[in-house]
Amino acid sequence: MHRAHSQAEFVDEYINTADLYDHVGPYAARKDIKFYVDLAREASGRVLELGCGTGRVLIPTAEAGVDITGLDASPSMLDVCRQKLATLPSTIHKRTWLVHGDFRNFDLEEQYDLITMPFRPFQHLLTVEDQLACLASVRKHLHRGGKFVFDLFNPSIPGLADETRLEAAQVEAEVRLPDGRRFTRSHRFVRKDFHRQINDLELIHDVVWPDGTQSQEVFAFQMRYFFRYEIEHLLVRAGFAVEAIYADWDRTPYGEVYPGELIIEARRT
């Protein structure tokens, strides 16, 4: 039996799949890394990445010569990040700091010029109270005039209304790992709550081990989706000024493609 987890419980559910994360096709091919690395280069000082996970964005940022701190709620994801860092030159280690913490309420006792939250972790915050708590922590850790940049799933109205996407799993291509394992990941919508703007989802990993043993890990979770003006109002309420909204990683202005991404650059006021 599997149940969806709130952000309060969203701590270490990747314990059995953290080492698979970097091999997932859609993640490996995601085009956001250059966008965030370029932002970090443009910043005049240190960077904080919230929800850094296995270091998918954090490590290329450090490799680009930027001092960066990564915070994540999952010890197993951070362990994978440490293992990856251990294979890199010491110059990269000196630029990186990893912190286990909750991005709704953290205190690192310093401020940054840029805080980023790549690949939608903000959507694990299901309530306005948690969203504002996170934004208050972000604002506290930004120098005056510092930037907060993050991205969200831009909801497609036709997609949300398509009930055929319920229950049926969408299966991705099989992945072969260096240790001989093979796995196939699928995901499905279990429930759509239109009133609360929350989708219940499942990520299913079917693993075949080198000796032929098969196992399955099902990660059930919830994600809150946001519309453009809703997130703008939330940011202004939390003490930010929205400077730009993009629809793609090449900084295509929001609205030129649909649904596109929902990428927000906001500055602390």
ZICORQUI-V404630 format. One record per residue. N is the residue number from 1. PSI is psi in whole degrees, 0 to 359 (NA if undefined). OMEGA is omega in whole degrees, -180 to 180 (999 if undefined). D_CENTER is the distance of its C-alpha to the mean C-alpha in Angstrom with 2 decimals. Layout:
{{N PSI OMEGA D_CENTER} {N PSI OMEGA D_CENTER}}
This chain:
{{1 135 -177 25.91} {2 145 178 22.21} {3 157 180 20.75} {4 149 -177 17.53} {5 137 173 15.92} {6 171 179 15.30} {7 328 179 12.88} {8 331 180 16.06} {9 355 -173 16.28} {10 64 -172 12.67} {11 304 -175 13.62} {12 42 -178 14.53} {13 349 178 14.54} {14 13 -173 13.36} {15 326 -179 16.67} {16 355 -177 18.33} {17 3 -178 15.68} {18 324 -178 13.69} {19 352 177 16.20} {20 340 -168 15.66} {21 310 -175 11.96} {22 348 -178 12.86} {23 353 -180 15.71} {24 127 -174 14.17} {25 305 -178 15.66} {26 331 179 13.20} {27 316 -178 10.51} {28 329 -177 13.42} {29 1 -176 14.67} {30 137 -170 11.72} {31 19 -176 13.32} {32 346 -173 10.81} {33 310 -179 11.81} {34 320 180 15.21} {35 310 -177 14.14} {36 325 177 12.22} {37 318 178 15.03} {38 319 177 17.62} {39 316 -179 16.39} {40 321 177 16.60} {41 324 -179 20.02} {42 336 -180 21.13} {43 151 -176 20.43} {44 356 -178 23.58} {45 205 -175 22.29} {46 157 -176 19.66} {47 144 173 15.91} {48 126 176 13.46} {49 123 178 9.78} {50 135 -176 8.01} {51 45 -173 5.66} {52 341 176 7.30} {53 231 -177 7.85} {54 5 179 10.68} {55 20 -178 10.89} {56 320 178 10.03} {57 323 -176 9.92} {58 314 -176 11.69} {59 314 175 14.70} {60 329 177 15.59} {61 315 178 15.43} {62 322 179 17.87} {63 337 179 19.89} {64 3 176 20.37} {65 15 -177 22.18} {66 136 173 19.78} {67 125 -173 19.73} {68 138 173 16.23} {69 136 178 15.15} {70 132 179 11.97} {71 135 178 11.36} {72 152 -179 9.87} {73 349 -175 11.55} {74 112 176 12.20} {75 323 -178 15.35} {76 324 176 15.32} {77 319 178 12.07} {78 325 177 13.58} {79 318 178 16.83} {80 319 179 15.69} {81 316 179 14.48} {82 319 179 17.93} {83 321 179 19.73} {84 319 179 18.40} {85 327 -178 19.35} {86 341 180 22.72} {87 357 -174 23.64} {88 164 180 23.24} {89 154 -178 25.88} {90 335 179 26.43} {91 328 178 25.77} {92 318 179 22.04} {93 319 -176 22.16} {94 343 -180 23.89} {95 356 -172 21.13} {96 142 174 18.32} {97 132 -180 17.98} {98 136 -177 15.74} {99 132 173 15.71} {100 122 -178 15.17} {101 171 -178 14.52} {102 121 -174 13.35} {103 0 171 11.57} {104 333 -172 14.03} {105 92 -180 16.89} {106 155 179 17.07} {107 102 -178 19.92} {108 1 176 19.93} {109 32 172 23.25} {110 168 180 22.51} {111 158 -174 21.24} {112 161 176 19.26} {113 335 -179 19.80} {114 132 171 16.19} {115 130 -180 13.03} {116 158 175 9.70} {117 81 -176 6.19} {118 151 170 4.67} {119 42 160 3.30} {120 22 177 4.09} {121 336 178 3.93} {122 335 -178 7.28} {123 353 172 8.50} {124 353 177 9.13} {125 108 -168 11.70} {126 340 -176 14.63} {127 156 177 17.42} {128 324 179 18.48} {129 314 179 19.53} {130 322 179 16.13} {131 315 180 14.64} {132 326 178 17.61} {133 317 178 17.47} {134 313 -179 14.02} {135 326 176 15.36} {136 319 178 18.57} {137 319 178 17.08} {138 312 -177 15.30} {139 320 180 18.66} {140 330 -176 20.63} {141 4 178 18.93} {142 137 167 19.47} {143 153 176 22.85} {144 128 -176 24.70} {145 356 178 23.68} {146 160 -175 20.40} {147 143 169 17.38} {148 121 -178 14.05} {149 128 -179 11.89} {150 167 -179 8.69} {151 152 -178 8.15} {152 158 169 8.76} {153 123 178 10.47} {154 113 -173 14.03} {155 131 174 16.28} {156 122 -180 19.26} {157 313 177 22.31} {158 322 180 24.12} {159 319 179 21.19} {160 325 -177 20.89} {161 350 -176 24.67} {162 99 -177 24.96} {163 346 179 25.98} {164 344 180 26.53} {165 353 177 22.82} {166 142 174 23.28} {167 310 -175 24.04} {168 125 -178 24.37} {169 141 175 21.78} {170 116 -171 20.41} {171 135 179 21.05} {172 170 -179 19.61} {173 148 179 21.84} {174 144 179 22.87} {175 135 176 21.50} {176 131 -177 23.94} {177 156 -179 22.99} {178 333 -179 25.21} {179 6 177 26.44} {180 349 177 27.89} {181 154 171 25.52} {182 144 175 24.56} {183 152 174 21.92} {184 130 178 21.12} {185 140 173 17.99} {186 159 178 18.41} {187 152 -180 16.66} {188 151 171 18.48} {189 125 178 18.65} {190 324 -177 20.81} {191 144 175 21.36} {192 119 178 20.73} {193 97 -176 21.60} {194 331 -179 22.51} {195 318 -178 23.87} {196 356 -178 20.78} {197 47 -179 18.37} {198 131 173 16.64} {199 134 171 16.24} {200 126 -174 16.93} {201 161 173 15.52} {202 135 168 16.30} {203 125 -175 15.02} {204 121 179 18.27} {205 114 175 18.91} {206 113 -172 22.61} {207 135 172 23.64} {208 120 -178 27.08} {209 162 -177 28.20} {210 330 180 30.78} {211 7 179 33.59} {212 350 177 32.79} {213 140 179 31.32} {214 144 176 28.70} {215 160 180 25.97} {216 133 175 23.31} {217 127 178 20.19} {218 120 179 18.95} {219 109 180 15.74} {220 133 -178 16.22} {221 171 180 13.75} {222 146 175 13.60} {223 134 178 11.46} {224 132 176 13.01} {225 153 -175 13.43} {226 145 172 14.79} {227 159 -171 17.55} {228 306 -175 18.08} {229 332 175 20.85} {230 312 -178 19.42} {231 327 175 16.44} {232 313 -179 19.05} {233 321 179 21.38} {234 317 -180 18.90} {235 316 179 18.16} {236 319 178 21.92} {237 329 -177 22.72} {238 2 176 20.57} {239 31 178 22.38} {240 154 171 20.50} {241 125 180 21.96} {242 123 -177 19.99} {243 328 -179 21.05} {244 149 173 19.48} {245 128 -176 17.52} {246 156 178 16.85} {247 351 -178 16.77} {248 169 -174 15.87} {249 351 174 14.86} {250 14 178 18.59} {251 30 170 18.61} {252 129 -179 20.51} {253 143 179 21.36} {254 136 179 19.89} {255 345 -179 22.47} {256 339 174 23.80} {257 155 180 22.00} {258 133 -2 21.14} {259 335 -179 18.71} {260 193 176 16.66} {261 172 173 13.33} {262 91 -174 13.05} {263 123 -171 12.23} {264 131 169 13.73} {265 120 -179 15.62} {266 147 -179 17.26} {267 140 178 19.83} {268 130 178 21.06} {269 NA 999 24.57}}
